[in-house]
Each structure stands twice: as structure tokens, then as C-alpha cells.
Amino acid sequence: MVIGGVIAICILLLILAFVAPRLSRYPQRGADKGLGMGSRLGSKAPGKLGGWLSKPFNKGMKATDKSASTGRDARSKLPF
């Protein structure tokens, strides 16, 4: 379920960053807040389980940030 949500957010951020680069920063921060909270909650589990539970959220945050920056970079390369 987390994977499907992250994929949907990545696609949404990519399109939004391409259409409106400045306005895409706010949804990107919101996604980072949500995934960061999941990561913090997962890391509170004892032992190695904490690392395993927080890892998908950290990877998801990295993917959403990369998706948004790719959309902004593609928009900046347009000739107009």
C-alpha cells in the first residue's frame, strides 16, 4: 500500500513540477512531512525492526524528491 501511494505521489509531483515549478514546492514539502513522520514512527521499533520499518519511508521520500526535481529540470530545459 505504501508503494502504490508513493508511486501516485511521484507521478503527481512530476506533472505538477513540470506545469508549475514554483507551486510544486509546497506539495513536495507536504509529502516529505508525511513520509518523514512514517519514518520516525517506524524507527521507534526495537532493534533491527526499526530500521526495516523506516526504510520504505526513507526510500519513498528520496523518490518523491527526485521526481519533483526531474519535473522542474525538464521544464527549465524547454526553449520558451
Phi and psi restraints in degrees (value plus and minus 20) as a CYANA .aco file:
   2 VAL   PHI     -85.0   -45.0
   2 VAL   PSI     -59.6   -19.6
   3 ILE   PHI     -83.2   -43.2
   3 ILE   PSI     -65.4   -25.4
   4 GLY   PHI     -83.1   -43.1
   4 GLY   PSI     -59.5   -19.5
   5 GLY   PHI     -85.7   -45.7
   5 GLY   PSI     -61.6   -21.6
   6 VAL   PHI     -85.8   -45.8
   6 VAL   PSI     -60.0   -20.0
   7 ILE   PHI     -83.6   -43.6
   7 ILE   PSI     -63.0   -23.0
   8 ALA   PHI     -83.9   -43.9
   8 ALA   PSI     -62.2   -22.2
   9 ILE   PHI     -85.5   -45.5
   9 ILE   PSI     -59.7   -19.7
  10 CYS   PHI     -81.2   -41.2
  10 CYS   PSI     -65.0   -25.0
  11 ILE   PHI     -85.5   -45.5
  11 ILE   PSI     -63.0   -23.0
  12 LEU   PHI     -82.7   -42.7
  12 LEU   PSI     -64.6   -24.6
  13 LEU   PHI     -86.7   -46.7
  13 LEU   PSI     -56.6   -16.6
  14 LEU   PHI     -81.9   -41.9
  14 LEU   PSI     -67.4   -27.4
  15 ILE   PHI     -86.7   -46.7
  15 ILE   PSI     -64.4   -24.4
  16 LEU   PHI     -84.4   -44.4
  16 LEU   PSI     -60.0   -20.0
  17 ALA   PHI     -87.5   -47.5
  17 ALA   PSI     -51.1   -11.1
  18 PHE   PHI     -93.8   -53.8
  18 PHE   PSI     -59.9   -19.9
  19 VAL   PHI     -98.4   -58.4
  19 VAL   PSI     -66.7   -26.7
  20 ALA   PHI    -156.7  -116.7
  20 ALA   PSI      66.8   106.8
  21 PRO   PHI     -79.6   -39.6
  21 PRO   PSI     -60.5   -20.5
  22 ARG   PHI     -91.2   -51.2
  22 ARG   PSI     -58.3   -18.3
  23 LEU   PHI     -94.6   -54.6
  23 LEU   PSI     -34.1     5.9
  24 SER   PHI     -98.6   -58.6
  24 SER   PSI     -30.9     9.1
  25 ARG   PHI     -88.3   -48.3
  25 ARG   PSI     -57.7   -17.7
  26 TYR   PHI     -87.5   -47.5
  26 TYR   PSI     -67.5   -27.5
  27 PRO   PHI     -84.0   -44.0
  27 PRO   PSI     -50.9   -10.9
  28 GLN   PHI     -85.8   -45.8
  28 GLN   PSI     -61.8   -21.8
  29 ARG   PHI     -84.8   -44.8
  29 ARG   PSI     -57.5   -17.5
  30 GLY   PHI     -83.9   -43.9
  30 GLY   PSI     -61.4   -21.4
  31 ALA   PHI     -85.3   -45.3
  31 ALA   PSI     -59.6   -19.6
  32 ASP   PHI     -84.5   -44.5
  32 ASP   PSI     -58.1   -18.1
  33 LYS   PHI     -83.8   -43.8
  33 LYS   PSI     -65.7   -25.7
  34 GLY   PHI     -84.6   -44.6
  34 GLY   PSI     -65.3   -25.3
  35 LEU   PHI     -90.2   -50.2
  35 LEU   PSI     -53.1   -13.1
  36 GLY   PHI     -86.0   -46.0
  36 GLY   PSI     -57.8   -17.8
  37 MET   PHI     -86.1   -46.1
  37 MET   PSI     -61.0   -21.0
  38 GLY   PHI     -82.6   -42.6
  38 GLY   PSI     -59.2   -19.2
  39 SER   PHI     -85.9   -45.9
  39 SER   PSI     -63.5   -23.5
  40 ARG   PHI     -84.3   -44.3
  40 ARG   PSI     -61.8   -21.8
  41 LEU   PHI     -87.1   -47.1
  41 LEU   PSI     -58.4   -18.4
  42 GLY   PHI     -88.0   -48.0
  42 GLY   PSI     -53.5   -13.5
  43 SER   PHI     -94.1   -54.1
  43 SER   PSI     -32.7     7.3
  44 LYS   PHI     -98.9   -58.9
  44 LYS   PSI     -27.6    12.4
  45 ALA   PHI     -89.3   -49.3
  45 ALA   PSI     131.0   171.0
  46 PRO   PHI     -93.1   -53.1
  46 PRO   PSI     126.0   166.0
  47 GLY   PHI      45.7    85.7
  47 GLY   PSI    -166.5  -126.5
  48 LYS   PHI     -89.6   -49.6
  48 LYS   PSI     -41.0    -1.0
  49 LEU   PHI     -79.8   -39.8
  49 LEU   PSI     -55.7   -15.7
  50 GLY   PHI     -82.6   -42.6
  50 GLY   PSI     -61.1   -21.1
  51 GLY   PHI     -87.2   -47.2
  51 GLY   PSI     -59.3   -19.3
  52 TRP   PHI     -88.8   -48.8
  52 TRP   PSI     -56.5   -16.5
  53 LEU   PHI     -96.4   -56.4
  53 LEU   PSI     -48.9    -8.9
  54 SER   PHI    -106.9   -66.9
  54 SER   PSI     -39.1     0.9
  55 LYS   PHI     -80.5   -40.5
  55 LYS   PSI     -64.4   -24.4
  56 PRO   PHI     -81.9   -41.9
  56 PRO   PSI     -53.4   -13.4
  57 PHE   PHI     -91.9   -51.9
  57 PHE   PSI     -58.0   -18.0
  58 ASN   PHI     -85.3   -45.3
  58 ASN   PSI     -63.1   -23.1
  59 LYS   PHI     -85.0   -45.0
  59 LYS   PSI     -58.1   -18.1
  60 GLY   PHI     -84.3   -44.3
  60 GLY   PSI     -60.6   -20.6
  61 MET   PHI     -83.7   -43.7
  61 MET   PSI     -61.7   -21.7
  62 LYS   PHI     -83.5   -43.5
  62 LYS   PSI     -59.9   -19.9
  63 ALA   PHI     -88.4   -48.4
  63 ALA   PSI     -60.9   -20.9
  64 THR   PHI     -88.1   -48.1
  64 THR   PSI     -59.1   -19.1
  65 ASP   PHI     -84.2   -44.2
  65 ASP   PSI     -61.2   -21.2
  66 LYS   PHI     -87.3   -47.3
  66 LYS   PSI     -58.2   -18.2
  67 SER   PHI     -83.8   -43.8
  67 SER   PSI     -65.3   -25.3
  68 ALA   PHI     -86.5   -46.5
  68 ALA   PSI     -60.9   -20.9
  69 SER   PHI     -88.4   -48.4
  69 SER   PSI     -52.6   -12.6
  70 THR   PHI     -85.0   -45.0
  70 THR   PSI     -60.9   -20.9
  71 GLY   PHI     -83.8   -43.8
  71 GLY   PSI     -62.1   -22.1
  72 ARG   PHI     -87.0   -47.0
  72 ARG   PSI     -60.1   -20.1
  73 ASP   PHI     -84.9   -44.9
  73 ASP   PSI     -59.8   -19.8
  74 ALA   PHI     -85.6   -45.6
  74 ALA   PSI     -58.6   -18.6
  75 ARG   PHI     -86.5   -46.5
  75 ARG   PSI     -58.0   -18.0
  76 SER   PHI     -90.0   -50.0
  76 SER   PSI     -39.8     0.2
  77 LYS   PHI    -107.4   -67.4
  77 LYS   PSI     -24.1    15.9
  78 LEU   PHI     -88.4   -48.4
  78 LEU   PSI     128.6   168.6
  79 PRO   PHI     -94.5   -54.5
  79 PRO   PSI     -32.7     7.3
